[in-house]
């Protein structure tokens, strides 16, 4: 918590940061269109700033988002889990794979 990848932009805060291999993975919880769009903005701003990072989205309900928001997230972010259950079931394996990159 309270991670600011771009120090001059406190409005671009991810929900969590993990560093399984030294490169930050920024996690964003997405529950609706507004949090999806905020995650998209964050990821695009980090890319624009040429930060070395990976992004991870954990959806509350992937199907609840509009098709346009799902497409935007898919284009802007690196990895998505369609539900918190999927994240709980598969996060350990995902982070293990990231550790080896």
N, C-alpha and C positions, 0 to 999 in steps of 0.2 A: 504494500500500500504506500501511497504518497511517493510515487515514482514519476519523475518528470524528464522523459527522454530528451526533450528540447528545453533546456533550463530557462529560456526566456518565455516559454509558453506553458504556464501552469494550467491552462484550459485543456491541454492535450494529455491528460493523465489516463493511463490504462488502469484496469481494475487490479491486476496483479502482475508481477514480474517473476520469471523463473530463469535460471541460468544453468541448465544441465551440462552445457559444454563451453560455458564462458560467454556465449552470445545470448543476449536477452531474448526471451520469448515473452511477448506482452499479451496477456489474456484480457479479453473483453467479454463480459456477460451481456447477452442480447435477449431482451424480453419483449421488445416491440420495435416499431419502425424508428422511433426517435433514438433508441439506444443503438440500433443497427446503423443509422446514419452517422451517429457520433463515432462509432468504431471505424466506419469508412473514412471519415474525415481524419481521424487520428492516424490510421495506417497510411493514407495518402500524404499527409504532412510529414510523417517520419520518412517516407520514401523520398519526398521532395528535399528533405534535409540530408539525404544520403546516409541515414543511420544504418548501421549493420544490426539487423534484428529479424525476428520471425514473429508473425502474429497468429493468435489462436482465438477463435470465436467459440463460445459455448452458448448455445441457444436454449431458451426456456421452451420454445415451441417453434421450430423451424417452419412448419406449415402455416403458422399464423401470419408470417410476413408476406408482403406482396411479392409477386414474381420479380418486379423491378428491384426491390430491395435485396432479394436473394441473389439476383444477378450482380448487383453492385458489390455486395459483400464477397461473392465468389471471385470477382475480378480484383478486388483490393487487398484481400487477406490471404494468408498462407494455408491455414488449416481450420476446419470447422467441425464441431461436434453438434449434431442435430438436436440433442437434448442433454440435460444434466446427467441423466442415467447413462447415456452413451459415454460421456466424459468420465464418469466414475468407473465404468467398466473398462475403458480403454486408455485412460490417461497415462497410467504407469508404463504401458508398452510404448506409447507415443514418446514419452520423455526418455525412455531407454534408447529408442532409435535416434532421437535428437542428440543424445549424449555422444553417440558414435560418429556424428557428422563432423 
